[in-house]
């Protein structure tokens, strides 16, 4: 397990979250890595975790397909430098 995965796990241990459904990783133009972590309880939540930070952006969705679309959009936006 690499250092960034350990960071992701450490951040998620501090979150009140359901089970992890998926983790999508990417890298911004400036080299900073990020992860989009999709979790499920009754609804779905997507958390954006940045390398070196414990701050988390979180969005909730009632449908998994909407959470998946958000992950795709957010990944493209972060990798393309659009925030």
PyMOL commands that set and color helices and strands:
alter all, ss='L'
color gray80, all
select helices_A, chain A and resi 3-13+64-79
alter helices_A, ss='H'
color red, helices_A
select strands_A, chain A and resi 19-27+33-40+44-50+56-61
alter strands_A, ss='S'
color yellow, strands_A
deselect
rebuild
show_as cartoon
